[in-house]
Amino acid sequence: MGQIILRLDRVMADRKISLNELSEKVGVSNVNLSKMKNGKISAIRFSTLEAICDALDCQPGDILEYRKD
């Protein structure tokens, strides 16, 4: 079975946006965004994903990657 990899850190670096700035724009706590950035979550709400994509001007596929093992 494959694995979903979160690439939020890469997209944030490309956009030169800090965790604090993204947190303010998205309305999600720094702690939760940090967990997402480090791949320590098992689920994400579509509304959160939409807000992140809107703030970073990206597509879900830029943040999420499926890797077959």
mmCIF file of the N, C-alpha and C atoms, coordinates in Angstrom:
data_MODEL
# 
_entry.id   MODEL 
# 
loop_
_atom_site.group_PDB 
_atom_site.id 
_atom_site.type_symbol 
_atom_site.label_atom_id 
_atom_site.label_alt_id 
_atom_site.label_comp_id 
_atom_site.label_asym_id 
_atom_site.label_entity_id 
_atom_site.label_seq_id 
_atom_site.pdbx_PDB_ins_code 
_atom_site.Cartn_x 
_atom_site.Cartn_y 
_atom_site.Cartn_z 
_atom_site.occupancy 
_atom_site.B_iso_or_equiv 
_atom_site.pdbx_formal_charge 
_atom_site.auth_seq_id 
_atom_site.auth_comp_id 
_atom_site.auth_asym_id 
_atom_site.auth_atom_id 
_atom_site.pdbx_PDB_model_num 
ATOM 1   N N  . MET A 1 1  ? 0.831   -1.186 0.000  1.00 0.00 ? 1  MET A N  1 
ATOM 2   C CA . MET A 1 1  ? 0.000   0.000  0.000  1.00 0.00 ? 1  MET A CA 1 
ATOM 3   C C  . MET A 1 1  ? 0.877   1.252  0.000  1.00 0.00 ? 1  MET A C  1 
ATOM 4   N N  . GLY A 1 2  ? 0.411   2.280  -0.666 1.00 0.00 ? 2  GLY A N  1 
ATOM 5   C CA . GLY A 1 2  ? 1.179   3.512  -0.800 1.00 0.00 ? 2  GLY A CA 1 
ATOM 6   C C  . GLY A 1 2  ? 1.064   4.419  0.406  1.00 0.00 ? 2  GLY A C  1 
ATOM 7   N N  . GLN A 1 3  ? 1.586   5.611  0.222  1.00 0.00 ? 3  GLN A N  1 
ATOM 8   C CA . GLN A 1 3  ? 1.660   6.567  1.319  1.00 0.00 ? 3  GLN A CA 1 
ATOM 9   C C  . GLN A 1 3  ? 1.468   7.980  0.759  1.00 0.00 ? 3  GLN A C  1 
ATOM 10  N N  . ILE A 1 4  ? 0.722   8.805  1.508  1.00 0.00 ? 4  ILE A N  1 
ATOM 11  C CA . ILE A 1 4  ? 0.552   10.208 1.147  1.00 0.00 ? 4  ILE A CA 1 
ATOM 12  C C  . ILE A 1 4  ? 1.644   11.014 1.862  1.00 0.00 ? 4  ILE A C  1 
ATOM 13  N N  . ILE A 1 5  ? 2.394   11.781 1.106  1.00 0.00 ? 5  ILE A N  1 
ATOM 14  C CA . ILE A 1 5  ? 3.464   12.621 1.641  1.00 0.00 ? 5  ILE A CA 1 
ATOM 15  C C  . ILE A 1 5  ? 3.011   14.075 1.565  1.00 0.00 ? 5  ILE A C  1 
ATOM 16  N N  . LEU A 1 6  ? 3.162   14.803 2.664  1.00 0.00 ? 6  LEU A N  1 
ATOM 17  C CA . LEU A 1 6  ? 2.824   16.226 2.682  1.00 0.00 ? 6  LEU A CA 1 
ATOM 18  C C  . LEU A 1 6  ? 4.049   17.038 2.285  1.00 0.00 ? 6  LEU A C  1 
ATOM 19  N N  . ARG A 1 7  ? 3.863   17.934 1.340  1.00 0.00 ? 7  ARG A N  1 
ATOM 20  C CA . ARG A 1 7  ? 4.941   18.789 0.836  1.00 0.00 ? 7  ARG A CA 1 
ATOM 21  C C  . ARG A 1 7  ? 4.708   20.258 1.188  1.00 0.00 ? 7  ARG A C  1 
ATOM 22  N N  . LEU A 1 8  ? 3.999   20.498 2.275  1.00 0.00 ? 8  LEU A N  1 
ATOM 23  C CA . LEU A 1 8  ? 3.691   21.866 2.677  1.00 0.00 ? 8  LEU A CA 1 
ATOM 24  C C  . LEU A 1 8  ? 4.957   22.676 2.910  1.00 0.00 ? 8  LEU A C  1 
ATOM 25  N N  . ASP A 1 9  ? 5.962   22.070 3.506  1.00 0.00 ? 9  ASP A N  1 
ATOM 26  C CA . ASP A 1 9  ? 7.218   22.781 3.779  1.00 0.00 ? 9  ASP A CA 1 
ATOM 27  C C  . ASP A 1 9  ? 7.861   23.277 2.495  1.00 0.00 ? 9  ASP A C  1 
ATOM 28  N N  . ARG A 1 10 ? 7.836   22.459 1.469  1.00 0.00 ? 10 ARG A N  1 
ATOM 29  C CA . ARG A 1 10 ? 8.440   22.834 0.179  1.00 0.00 ? 10 ARG A CA 1 
ATOM 30  C C  . ARG A 1 10 ? 7.690   23.990 -0.469 1.00 0.00 ? 10 ARG A C  1 
ATOM 31  N N  . VAL A 1 11 ? 6.351   23.914 -0.447 1.00 0.00 ? 11 VAL A N  1 
ATOM 32  C CA . VAL A 1 11 ? 5.544   24.969 -1.065 1.00 0.00 ? 11 VAL A CA 1 
ATOM 33  C C  . VAL A 1 11 ? 5.702   26.274 -0.284 1.00 0.00 ? 11 VAL A C  1 
ATOM 34  N N  . MET A 1 12 ? 5.735   26.180 1.039  1.00 0.00 ? 12 MET A N  1 
ATOM 35  C CA . MET A 1 12 ? 5.944   27.381 1.856  1.00 0.00 ? 12 MET A CA 1 
ATOM 36  C C  . MET A 1 12 ? 7.299   28.015 1.548  1.00 0.00 ? 12 MET A C  1 
ATOM 37  N N  . ALA A 1 13 ? 8.324   27.216 1.402  1.00 0.00 ? 13 ALA A N  1 
ATOM 38  C CA . ALA A 1 13 ? 9.655   27.732 1.087  1.00 0.00 ? 13 ALA A CA 1 
ATOM 39  C C  . ALA A 1 13 ? 9.666   28.393 -0.295 1.00 0.00 ? 13 ALA A C  1 
ATOM 40  N N  . ASP A 1 14 ? 9.005   27.762 -1.266 1.00 0.00 ? 14 ASP A N  1 
ATOM 41  C CA . ASP A 1 14 ? 8.926   28.335 -2.615 1.00 0.00 ? 14 ASP A CA 1 
ATOM 42  C C  . ASP A 1 14 ? 8.233   29.690 -2.613 1.00 0.00 ? 14 ASP A C  1 
ATOM 43  N N  . ARG A 1 15 ? 7.207   29.824 -1.748 1.00 0.00 ? 15 ARG A N  1 
ATOM 44  C CA . ARG A 1 15 ? 6.424   31.063 -1.678 1.00 0.00 ? 15 ARG A CA 1 
ATOM 45  C C  . ARG A 1 15 ? 7.010   32.060 -0.676 1.00 0.00 ? 15 ARG A C  1 
ATOM 46  N N  . LYS A 1 16 ? 8.057   31.634 0.023  1.00 0.00 ? 16 LYS A N  1 
ATOM 47  C CA . LYS A 1 16 ? 8.713   32.479 1.041  1.00 0.00 ? 16 LYS A CA 1 
ATOM 48  C C  . LYS A 1 16 ? 7.713   32.994 2.072  1.00 0.00 ? 16 LYS A C  1 
ATOM 49  N N  . ILE A 1 17 ? 6.950   32.064 2.641  1.00 0.00 ? 17 ILE A N  1 
ATOM 50  C CA . ILE A 1 17 ? 5.957   32.411 3.642  1.00 0.00 ? 17 ILE A CA 1 
ATOM 51  C C  . ILE A 1 17 ? 6.267   31.653 4.929  1.00 0.00 ? 17 ILE A C  1 
ATOM 52  N N  . SER A 1 18 ? 6.163   32.345 6.047  1.00 0.00 ? 18 SER A N  1 
ATOM 53  C CA . SER A 1 18 ? 6.469   31.728 7.335  1.00 0.00 ? 18 SER A CA 1 
ATOM 54  C C  . SER A 1 18 ? 5.251   30.974 7.873  1.00 0.00 ? 18 SER A C  1 
ATOM 55  N N  . LEU A 1 19 ? 5.500   30.148 8.849  1.00 0.00 ? 19 LEU A N  1 
ATOM 56  C CA . LEU A 1 19 ? 4.436   29.397 9.516  1.00 0.00 ? 19 LEU A CA 1 
ATOM 57  C C  . LEU A 1 19 ? 3.442   30.363 10.161 1.00 0.00 ? 19 LEU A C  1 
ATOM 58  N N  . ASN A 1 20 ? 3.952   31.401 10.811 1.00 0.00 ? 20 ASN A N  1 
ATOM 59  C CA . ASN A 1 20 ? 3.075   32.381 11.458 1.00 0.00 ? 20 ASN A CA 1 
ATOM 60  C C  . ASN A 1 20 ? 2.193   33.105 10.444 1.00 0.00 ? 20 ASN A C  1 
ATOM 61  N N  . GLU A 1 21 ? 2.783   33.500 9.335  1.00 0.00 ? 21 GLU A N  1 
ATOM 62  C CA . GLU A 1 21 ? 2.031   34.216 8.301  1.00 0.00 ? 21 GLU A CA 1 
ATOM 63  C C  . GLU A 1 21 ? 0.950   33.319 7.701  1.00 0.00 ? 21 GLU A C  1 
ATOM 64  N N  . LEU A 1 22 ? 1.295   32.072 7.407  1.00 0.00 ? 22 LEU A N  1 
ATOM 65  C CA . LEU A 1 22 ? 0.317   31.141 6.848  1.00 0.00 ? 22 LEU A CA 1 
ATOM 66  C C  . LEU A 1 22 ? -0.783  30.862 7.860  1.00 0.00 ? 22 LEU A C  1 
ATOM 67  N N  . SER A 1 23 ? -0.421  30.719 9.104  1.00 0.00 ? 23 SER A N  1 
ATOM 68  C CA . SER A 1 23 ? -1.393  30.476 10.167 1.00 0.00 ? 23 SER A CA 1 
ATOM 69  C C  . SER A 1 23 ? -2.430  31.599 10.221 1.00 0.00 ? 23 SER A C  1 
ATOM 70  N N  . GLU A 1 24 ? -1.980  32.830 10.130 1.00 0.00 ? 24 GLU A N  1 
ATOM 71  C CA . GLU A 1 24 ? -2.885  33.982 10.151 1.00 0.00 ? 24 GLU A CA 1 
ATOM 72  C C  . GLU A 1 24 ? -3.805  33.993 8.939  1.00 0.00 ? 24 GLU A C  1 
ATOM 73  N N  . LYS A 1 25 ? -3.256  33.700 7.765  1.00 0.00 ? 25 LYS A N  1 
ATOM 74  C CA . LYS A 1 25 ? -4.046  33.723 6.531  1.00 0.00 ? 25 LYS A CA 1 
ATOM 75  C C  . LYS A 1 25 ? -5.074  32.599 6.490  1.00 0.00 ? 25 LYS A C  1 
ATOM 76  N N  . VAL A 1 26 ? -4.719  31.429 7.030  1.00 0.00 ? 26 VAL A N  1 
ATOM 77  C CA . VAL A 1 26 ? -5.561  30.245 6.919  1.00 0.00 ? 26 VAL A CA 1 
ATOM 78  C C  . VAL A 1 26 ? -6.523  30.114 8.104  1.00 0.00 ? 26 VAL A C  1 
ATOM 79  N N  . GLY A 1 27 ? -6.133  30.659 9.243  1.00 0.00 ? 27 GLY A N  1 
ATOM 80  C CA . GLY A 1 27 ? -6.971  30.522 10.431 1.00 0.00 ? 27 GLY A CA 1 
ATOM 81  C C  . GLY A 1 27 ? -6.802  29.190 11.127 1.00 0.00 ? 27 GLY A C  1 
ATOM 82  N N  . VAL A 1 28 ? -5.609  28.619 11.006 1.00 0.00 ? 28 VAL A N  1 
ATOM 83  C CA . VAL A 1 28 ? -5.263  27.350 11.657 1.00 0.00 ? 28 VAL A CA 1 
ATOM 84  C C  . VAL A 1 28 ? -4.087  27.637 12.590 1.00 0.00 ? 28 VAL A C  1 
ATOM 85  N N  . SER A 1 29 ? -4.088  27.011 13.750 1.00 0.00 ? 29 SER A N  1 
ATOM 86  C CA . SER A 1 29 ? -3.036  27.288 14.731 1.00 0.00 ? 29 SER A CA 1 
ATOM 87  C C  . SER A 1 29 ? -1.659  26.904 14.207 1.00 0.00 ? 29 SER A C  1 
ATOM 88  N N  . ASN A 1 30 ? -0.643  27.574 14.749 1.00 0.00 ? 30 ASN A N  1 
ATOM 89  C CA . ASN A 1 30 ? 0.750   27.247 14.399 1.00 0.00 ? 30 ASN A CA 1 
ATOM 90  C C  . ASN A 1 30 ? 1.059   25.783 14.681 1.00 0.00 ? 30 ASN A C  1 
ATOM 91  N N  . VAL A 1 31 ? 0.545   25.290 15.805 1.00 0.00 ? 31 VAL A N  1 
ATOM 92  C CA . VAL A 1 31 ? 0.810   23.894 16.199 1.00 0.00 ? 31 VAL A CA 1 
ATOM 93  C C  . VAL A 1 31 ? 0.289   22.936 15.139 1.00 0.00 ? 31 VAL A C  1 
ATOM 94  N N  . ASN A 1 32 ? -0.948  23.140 14.695 1.00 0.00 ? 32 ASN A N  1 
ATOM 95  C CA . ASN A 1 32 ? -1.519  22.242 13.691 1.00 0.00 ? 32 ASN A CA 1 
ATOM 96  C C  . ASN A 1 32 ? -0.819  22.368 12.343 1.00 0.00 ? 32 ASN A C  1 
ATOM 97  N N  . LEU A 1 33 ? -0.468  23.580 11.955 1.00 0.00 ? 33 LEU A N  1 
ATOM 98  C CA . LEU A 1 33 ? 0.266   23.749 10.696 1.00 0.00 ? 33 LEU A CA 1 
ATOM 99  C C  . LEU A 1 33 ? 1.656   23.130 10.791 1.00 0.00 ? 33 LEU A C  1 
ATOM 100 N N  . SER A 1 34 ? 2.279   23.245 11.933 1.00 0.00 ? 34 SER A N  1 
ATOM 101 C CA . SER A 1 34 ? 3.592   22.642 12.130 1.00 0.00 ? 34 SER A CA 1 
ATOM 102 C C  . SER A 1 34 ? 3.514   21.126 11.994 1.00 0.00 ? 34 SER A C  1 
ATOM 103 N N  . LYS A 1 35 ? 2.463   20.532 12.546 1.00 0.00 ? 35 LYS A N  1 
ATOM 104 C CA . LYS A 1 35 ? 2.267   19.081 12.404 1.00 0.00 ? 35 LYS A CA 1 
ATOM 105 C C  . LYS A 1 35 ? 2.077   18.709 10.942 1.00 0.00 ? 35 LYS A C  1 
ATOM 106 N N  . MET A 1 36 ? 1.319   19.530 10.213 1.00 0.00 ? 36 MET A N  1 
ATOM 107 C CA . MET A 1 36 ? 1.133   19.263 8.781  1.00 0.00 ? 36 MET A CA 1 
ATOM 108 C C  . MET A 1 36 ? 2.454   19.386 8.044  1.00 0.00 ? 36 MET A C  1 
ATOM 109 N N  . LYS A 1 37 ? 3.184   20.438 8.356  1.00 0.00 ? 37 LYS A N  1 
ATOM 110 C CA . LYS A 1 37 ? 4.465   20.700 7.695  1.00 0.00 ? 37 LYS A CA 1 
ATOM 111 C C  . LYS A 1 37 ? 5.442   19.547 7.906  1.00 0.00 ? 37 LYS A C  1 
ATOM 112 N N  . ASN A 1 38 ? 5.381   18.937 9.082  1.00 0.00 ? 38 ASN A N  1 
ATOM 113 C CA . ASN A 1 38 ? 6.292   17.835 9.413  1.00 0.00 ? 38 ASN A CA 1 
ATOM 114 C C  . ASN A 1 38 ? 5.706   16.452 9.136  1.00 0.00 ? 38 ASN A C  1 
ATOM 115 N N  . GLY A 1 39 ? 4.520   16.409 8.523  1.00 0.00 ? 39 GLY A N  1 
ATOM 116 C CA . GLY A 1 39 ? 3.909   15.137 8.154  1.00 0.00 ? 39 GLY A CA 1 
ATOM 117 C C  . GLY A 1 39 ? 3.407   14.326 9.334  1.00 0.00 ? 39 GLY A C  1 
ATOM 118 N N  . LYS A 1 40 ? 3.044   14.978 10.418 1.00 0.00 ? 40 LYS A N  1 
ATOM 119 C CA . LYS A 1 40 ? 2.619   14.286 11.641 1.00 0.00 ? 40 LYS A CA 1 
ATOM 120 C C  . LYS A 1 40 ? 1.103   14.221 11.776 1.00 0.00 ? 40 LYS A C  1 
ATOM 121 N N  . ILE A 1 41 ? 0.368   14.302 10.673 1.00 0.00 ? 41 ILE A N  1 
ATOM 122 C CA . ILE A 1 41 ? -1.087  14.221 10.729 1.00 0.00 ? 41 ILE A CA 1 
ATOM 123 C C  . ILE A 1 41 ? -1.568  13.025 9.925  1.00 0.00 ? 41 ILE A C  1 
ATOM 124 N N  . SER A 1 42 ? -2.781  12.586 10.202 1.00 0.00 ? 42 SER A N  1 
ATOM 125 C CA . SER A 1 42 ? -3.337  11.451 9.465  1.00 0.00 ? 42 SER A CA 1 
ATOM 126 C C  . SER A 1 42 ? -4.551  11.852 8.638  1.00 0.00 ? 42 SER A C  1 
ATOM 127 N N  . ALA A 1 43 ? -5.017  13.093 8.799  1.00 0.00 ? 43 ALA A N  1 
ATOM 128 C CA . ALA A 1 43 ? -6.180  13.570 8.045  1.00 0.00 ? 43 ALA A CA 1 
ATOM 129 C C  . ALA A 1 43 ? -6.114  15.085 7.912  1.00 0.00 ? 43 ALA A C  1 
ATOM 130 N N  . ILE A 1 44 ? -6.821  15.592 6.909  1.00 0.00 ? 44 ILE A N  1 
ATOM 131 C CA . ILE A 1 44 ? -6.930  17.044 6.714  1.00 0.00 ? 44 ILE A CA 1 
ATOM 132 C C  . ILE A 1 44 ? -8.325  17.334 6.174  1.00 0.00 ? 44 ILE A C  1 
ATOM 133 N N  . ARG A 1 45 ? -8.956  18.348 6.705  1.00 0.00 ? 45 ARG A N  1 
ATOM 134 C CA . ARG A 1 45 ? -10.275 18.769 6.219  1.00 0.00 ? 45 ARG A CA 1 
ATOM 135 C C  . ARG A 1 45 ? -10.116 19.437 4.865  1.00 0.00 ? 45 ARG A C  1 
ATOM 136 N N  . PHE A 1 46 ? -11.097 19.209 4.000  1.00 0.00 ? 46 PHE A N  1 
ATOM 137 C CA . PHE A 1 46 ? -11.065 19.881 2.695  1.00 0.00 ? 46 PHE A CA 1 
ATOM 138 C C  . PHE A 1 46 ? -11.074 21.389 2.866  1.00 0.00 ? 46 PHE A C  1 
ATOM 139 N N  . SER A 1 47 ? -11.816 21.902 3.844  1.00 0.00 ? 47 SER A N  1 
ATOM 140 C CA . SER A 1 47 ? -11.866 23.352 4.047  1.00 0.00 ? 47 SER A CA 1 
ATOM 141 C C  . SER A 1 47 ? -10.490 23.901 4.413  1.00 0.00 ? 47 SER A C  1 
ATOM 142 N N  . THR A 1 48 ? -9.724  23.145 5.191  1.00 0.00 ? 48 THR A N  1 
ATOM 143 C CA . THR A 1 48 ? -8.358  23.562 5.540  1.00 0.00 ? 48 THR A CA 1 
ATOM 144 C C  . THR A 1 48 ? -7.456  23.506 4.318  1.00 0.00 ? 48 THR A C  1 
ATOM 145 N N  . LEU A 1 49 ? -7.563  22.438 3.554  1.00 0.00 ? 49 LEU A N  1 
ATOM 146 C CA . LEU A 1 49 ? -6.777  22.294 2.334  1.00 0.00 ? 49 LEU A CA 1 
ATOM 147 C C  . LEU A 1 49 ? -7.095  23.421 1.353  1.00 0.00 ? 49 LEU A C  1 
ATOM 148 N N  . GLU A 1 50 ? -8.384  23.748 1.214  1.00 0.00 ? 50 GLU A N  1 
ATOM 149 C CA . GLU A 1 50 ? -8.787  24.842 0.331  1.00 0.00 ? 50 GLU A CA 1 
ATOM 150 C C  . GLU A 1 50 ? -8.186  26.174 0.790  1.00 0.00 ? 50 GLU A C  1 
ATOM 151 N N  . ALA A 1 51 ? -8.228  26.432 2.101  1.00 0.00 ? 51 ALA A N  1 
ATOM 152 C CA . ALA A 1 51 ? -7.681  27.680 2.641  1.00 0.00 ? 51 ALA A CA 1 
ATOM 153 C C  . ALA A 1 51 ? -6.174  27.765 2.424  1.00 0.00 ? 51 ALA A C  1 
ATOM 154 N N  . ILE A 1 52 ? -5.478  26.651 2.600  1.00 0.00 ? 52 ILE A N  1 
ATOM 155 C CA . ILE A 1 52 ? -4.025  26.623 2.380  1.00 0.00 ? 52 ILE A CA 1 
ATOM 156 C C  . ILE A 1 52 ? -3.711  26.868 0.910  1.00 0.00 ? 52 ILE A C  1 
ATOM 157 N N  . CYS A 1 53 ? -4.444  26.192 0.025  1.00 0.00 ? 53 CYS A N  1 
ATOM 158 C CA . CYS A 1 53 ? -4.218  26.384 -1.410 1.00 0.00 ? 53 CYS A CA 1 
ATOM 159 C C  . CYS A 1 53 ? -4.504  27.821 -1.828 1.00 0.00 ? 53 CYS A C  1 
ATOM 160 N N  . ASP A 1 54 ? -5.541  28.418 -1.244 1.00 0.00 ? 54 ASP A N  1 
ATOM 161 C CA . ASP A 1 54 ? -5.866  29.807 -1.548 1.00 0.00 ? 54 ASP A CA 1 
ATOM 162 C C  . ASP A 1 54 ? -4.744  30.738 -1.073 1.00 0.00 ? 54 ASP A C  1 
ATOM 163 N N  . ALA A 1 55 ? -4.263  30.528 0.154  1.00 0.00 ? 55 ALA A N  1 
ATOM 164 C CA . ALA A 1 55 ? -3.214  31.382 0.726  1.00 0.00 ? 55 ALA A CA 1 
ATOM 165 C C  . ALA A 1 55 ? -1.889  31.238 -0.016 1.00 0.00 ? 55 ALA A C  1 
ATOM 166 N N  . LEU A 1 56 ? -1.592  30.019 -0.483 1.00 0.00 ? 56 LEU A N  1 
ATOM 167 C CA . LEU A 1 56 ? -0.314  29.772 -1.149 1.00 0.00 ? 56 LEU A CA 1 
ATOM 168 C C  . LEU A 1 56 ? -0.417  29.831 -2.680 1.00 0.00 ? 56 LEU A C  1 
ATOM 169 N N  . ASP A 1 57 ? -1.630  30.073 -3.184 1.00 0.00 ? 57 ASP A N  1 
ATOM 170 C CA . ASP A 1 57 ? -1.866  30.115 -4.627 1.00 0.00 ? 57 ASP A CA 1 
ATOM 171 C C  . ASP A 1 57 ? -1.305  28.854 -5.295 1.00 0.00 ? 57 ASP A C  1 
ATOM 172 N N  . CYS A 1 58 ? -1.805  27.710 -4.825 1.00 0.00 ? 58 CYS A N  1 
ATOM 173 C CA . CYS A 1 58 ? -1.324  26.434 -5.359 1.00 0.00 ? 58 CYS A CA 1 
ATOM 174 C C  . CYS A 1 58 ? -2.483  25.453 -5.495 1.00 0.00 ? 58 CYS A C  1 
ATOM 175 N N  . GLN A 1 59 ? -2.196  24.296 -6.010 1.00 0.00 ? 59 GLN A N  1 
ATOM 176 C CA . GLN A 1 59 ? -3.160  23.214 -6.161 1.00 0.00 ? 59 GLN A CA 1 
ATOM 177 C C  . GLN A 1 59 ? -2.912  22.169 -5.073 1.00 0.00 ? 59 GLN A C  1 
ATOM 178 N N  . PRO A 1 60 ? -3.938  21.368 -4.707 1.00 0.00 ? 60 PRO A N  1 
ATOM 179 C CA . PRO A 1 60 ? -3.729  20.306 -3.708 1.00 0.00 ? 60 PRO A CA 1 
ATOM 180 C C  . PRO A 1 60 ? -2.572  19.373 -4.072 1.00 0.00 ? 60 PRO A C  1 
ATOM 181 N N  . GLY A 1 61 ? -2.399  19.112 -5.355 1.00 0.00 ? 61 GLY A N  1 
ATOM 182 C CA . GLY A 1 61 ? -1.314  18.248 -5.807 1.00 0.00 ? 61 GLY A CA 1 
ATOM 183 C C  . GLY A 1 61 ? 0.071   18.811 -5.563 1.00 0.00 ? 61 GLY A C  1 
ATOM 184 N N  . ASP A 1 62 ? 0.153   20.125 -5.326 1.00 0.00 ? 62 ASP A N  1 
ATOM 185 C CA . ASP A 1 62 ? 1.438   20.731 -4.983 1.00 0.00 ? 62 ASP A CA 1 
ATOM 186 C C  . ASP A 1 62 ? 1.824   20.412 -3.541 1.00 0.00 ? 62 ASP A C  1 
ATOM 187 N N  . ILE A 1 63 ? 0.815   20.148 -2.709 1.00 0.00 ? 63 ILE A N  1 
ATOM 188 C CA . ILE A 1 63 ? 1.023   19.907 -1.283 1.00 0.00 ? 63 ILE A CA 1 
ATOM 189 C C  . ILE A 1 63 ? 1.026   18.419 -0.949 1.00 0.00 ? 63 ILE A C  1 
ATOM 190 N N  . LEU A 1 64 ? 0.201   17.657 -1.666 1.00 0.00 ? 64 LEU A N  1 
ATOM 191 C CA . LEU A 1 64 ? 0.056   16.228 -1.397 1.00 0.00 ? 64 LEU A CA 1 
ATOM 192 C C  . LEU A 1 64 ? 0.702   15.411 -2.508 1.00 0.00 ? 64 LEU A C  1 
ATOM 193 N N  . GLU A 1 65 ? 1.423   14.394 -2.118 1.00 0.00 ? 65 GLU A N  1 
ATOM 194 C CA . GLU A 1 65 ? 2.065   13.509 -3.084 1.00 0.00 ? 65 GLU A CA 1 
ATOM 195 C C  . GLU A 1 65 ? 1.778   12.069 -2.680 1.00 0.00 ? 65 GLU A C  1 
ATOM 196 N N  . TYR A 1 66 ? 1.399   11.236 -3.650 1.00 0.00 ? 66 TYR A N  1 
ATOM 197 C CA . TYR A 1 66 ? 1.169   9.818  -3.383 1.00 0.00 ? 66 TYR A CA 1 
ATOM 198 C C  . TYR A 1 66 ? 2.398   9.042  -3.814 1.00 0.00 ? 66 TYR A C  1 
ATOM 199 N N  . ARG A 1 67 ? 2.910   8.250  -2.897 1.00 0.00 ? 67 ARG A N  1 
ATOM 200 C CA . ARG A 1 67 ? 4.101   7.442  -3.174 1.00 0.00 ? 67 ARG A CA 1 
ATOM 201 C C  . ARG A 1 67 ? 3.780   5.970  -2.971 1.00 0.00 ? 67 ARG A C  1 
ATOM 202 N N  . LYS A 1 68 ? 3.968   5.182  -4.021 1.00 0.00 ? 68 LYS A N  1 
ATOM 203 C CA . LYS A 1 68 ? 3.787   3.731  -3.916 1.00 0.00 ? 68 LYS A CA 1 
ATOM 204 C C  . LYS A 1 68 ? 5.005   3.108  -3.271 1.00 0.00 ? 68 LYS A C  1 
ATOM 205 N N  . ASP A 1 69 ? 4.772   2.206  -2.353 1.00 0.00 ? 69 ASP A N  1 
ATOM 206 C CA . ASP A 1 69 ? 5.897   1.510  -1.713 1.00 0.00 ? 69 ASP A CA 1 
ATOM 207 C C  . ASP A 1 69 ? 6.309   0.286  -2.488 1.00 0.00 ? 69 ASP A C  1 
# 
